[in-house]
Amino acid sequence: MKILIADDSKAMRSIVVRTLRQAGYSGHKIIEAEDGAQGLALARDEEPDLIISDWNMPQMNGLEFLKALRADGVETPFGFVTTEASPEMRVMAAEAGAAFLITKPFTPEDFQQHCDRFLD
């Protein structure tokens, strides 16, 4: 199975990858994108099983990325990992079709709680 991680911070992408491995998803192929625009292109080409995205990124933010995917008819499970998680952001994410929103800092258990239903 493939997991696409979109975050403009290489360090944060590495932390998410490490945490996913700690959560038990070490056998999955990880694809990384530097922003939402690159994430959108990779999602179209690679057809991942799960997408995990930051909210605030240059070129195309996470919400725009999610909305573009849904406009294309792509229903891949999509979740956010972000430092900001106001009630308004949670509503916007859910309305756009996000499956979950995990706030930083996070634990392997946070990923297990939200990702187990999408990854085997």
N, C-alpha and C positions, 0 to 999 in steps of 0.2 A: 504494500500500500504506500501511497505517496502523501506527504504533508508539505504544503507550501507555506513558508513563513515570509511575511512581508514586513520589513522594518527598516527605516533609514539608518539605524545604528547597527553597525556590524557587531559591536560588543553585545547589544541586546539580542540580536539574532543568535549569537553563540550561547547566551544564557538560556534562551528559549529552547534551543536544541539540547543543551545539557539537561535541562529540567525535563524535557520530554523523554530523554533516555532514562533518567532517574525514575520517571513515572511508569517505565516499562515498555516504552515504544521504540526500543533500540533497533528493532528489525525493520523499521519503516524507512523508505527513502525520503530524505529531506531535500527540498528545493528551496533556495533563498532568493528573495527579491529585495531590491534596495528602496523601492517605493511602490505606490499603488499602480502606476502605469506599467512598470516592469512586471509586477504581480499579475496584472490583467493579461499581459502577453503570455506569461508563463502558464497561467491557469488555462488559457485557450490551447496552448501547445501541449502541455504535460497532463492535463486532465487529472489533477490531484484528487485524493479522496477526502481531504480536509484542508481548509485554508485558515491560517492564524495570522492576523494582521494587527499592526499598530494602528492607532487612530490618526495621529498627527504625523504626516509625511509630506515631503515636497512632491511636486509634479501632480500627484493625485493622492488625496488623503484616503484613509481606510474606508470611510463611509462612501465616498465617490467610487472607490474600487468595488465595494459590495453592490452598490446600485448599478454600476456598469455591467457586472456579471449577471445580475438578475434581469436587467434589460435585454441581455443576450439570450436569456432563457436558461442560463447555467444555474443549477440548483445545488451545487456542491456545498456541503455544510461549511459555514463560515463563522469564525469567532474572533473577537477582539481581545488583545492583551494591551492594556493601556494604563497610564498613570491617572488619567482622568476618568471618573465614572460617576458623574452626577446623575441624578434620577432622569434628567432630560436626555442625557446621552444614552442611557439605557433604553429609554423609550424610542429614541431615533434609531438605535441599533436594531431593536426588535422589529420596529415597523419596516425597516429596510430588508429584514430577513435574516438577521444574525441569529445564530443558535445559542451563543453565549457571549459574555463579556467578563474577562478575568482582569482584576486590577493588580498592578505592580505595587509592592513586591508580591510574588506568588510562590507557591510550593508545588512539588510534584503531585500532591494530593488534589490541588486545584485543577490540574490538567486531567487527572484521572476522573474526577467528578464530572467534568464537562466533555471529555473526549472519548471515554470508554464506549459510549453508545455509537460512535462513528468509526472506531478503529478496533480491529480484532487482533 
